[in-house]
Every structure is written in structure tokens, then in C-alpha cells.
Amino acid sequence: MTREKMDWLVLTEEDADRRRSALRTLLTEFDVPVMRLDFTRRNLEWLRRNVGINNADNPMLQTAVDLVVWLIRWETRH
């Protein structure tokens, strides 16, 4: 059984989809308007600015923000 080496520097749309799914799952526990769960560039920017306002006490806030920032960068490059 041989293992295929994975190039960790090459990211695919599948990676972005997984992060979108993870973010969507995280945001079910947050106070966020439903319309912002469509991850357009505009909504991602809104989430980056505003997700912490009503969710400052959520222990997963920083993880959610990190995912939002990653997705914004992904959308910018692709």
C-alpha cells in the first residue's frame, strides 16, 4: 500500500467548500441574520466586521473570524 504525497501548499475549491461548511456549522450557534449565511464577498466582509458584536461571549468566535478571513482571501485570489 503506497501513500500519495499531498502538497499542502496547493488548495482547491474543495478545501474552500469544506471551510464554508465548517463556518456555516459554527454560525448556527451565533446570533447572525440568516441573509448573511450566503457567503458572498459582501456578506463575508459584513461577517468580518460584525460577527463579534452580539457574539463576543461565544468561545468559537475567533475560529469563526479566522474562517471568514480565510474565505475572503480565497475569494480575492480566485
HUNOR-V654291 format. One record per residue. N is the residue number from 1. RES is the residue in one letter. SS is DSSP state (helix for helix, strand for strand, loop for the rest). PSI is psi in whole degrees, -180 to 180 (* if undefined). NEAR is the number of other C-alpha atoms within 10 Angstrom. Layout:
{{N:RES:SS:PSI:NEAR} {N:RES:SS:PSI:NEAR}}
This chain:
{{1:M:loop:116:3} {2:T:loop:146:4} {3:R:loop:134:5} {4:E:loop:132:6} {5:K:loop:140:6} {6:M:loop:133:7} {7:D:loop:107:7} {8:W:loop:-10:6} {9:L:loop:-9:6} {10:V:loop:115:7} {11:L:loop:147:10} {12:T:loop:172:9} {13:E:helix:-30:10} {14:E:helix:-39:9} {15:D:helix:-43:12} {16:A:helix:-41:16} {17:D:helix:-39:12} {18:R:helix:-39:11} {19:R:helix:-37:17} {20:R:helix:-43:19} {21:S:helix:-43:12} {22:A:helix:-43:14} {23:L:helix:-44:20} {24:R:helix:-42:15} {25:T:helix:-45:12} {26:L:helix:-43:15} {27:L:helix:-10:19} {28:T:loop:-24:11} {29:E:loop:2:11} {30:F:loop:158:17} {31:D:loop:91:13} {32:V:loop:135:17} {33:P:loop:140:10} {34:V:helix:-37:9} {35:M:helix:-21:8} {36:R:helix:-2:15} {37:L:helix:-3:16} {38:D:loop:110:12} {39:F:loop:64:18} {40:T:loop:167:13} {41:R:helix:-43:15} {42:R:helix:-44:12} {43:N:helix:-36:16} {44:L:helix:-42:23} {45:E:helix:-40:17} {46:W:helix:-45:14} {47:L:helix:-42:21} {48:R:helix:-41:17} {49:R:helix:-35:11} {50:N:helix:-11:13} {51:V:loop:-29:22} {52:G:loop:-13:18} {53:I:loop:-54:11} {54:N:loop:6:11} {55:N:loop:23:15} {56:A:loop:-26:12} {57:D:loop:-1:9} {58:N:loop:125:13} {59:P:loop:-15:9} {60:M:loop:11:14} {61:L:helix:-49:17} {62:Q:helix:-37:13} {63:T:helix:-44:13} {64:A:helix:-44:24} {65:V:helix:-43:19} {66:D:helix:-41:13} {67:L:helix:-42:20} {68:V:helix:-47:24} {69:V:helix:-43:16} {70:W:helix:-44:16} {71:L:helix:-36:22} {72:I:helix:-45:19} {73:R:helix:-40:12} {74:W:helix:-48:15} {75:E:helix:-34:13} {76:T:helix:-37:9} {77:R:helix:-16:7} {78:H:loop:*:6}}
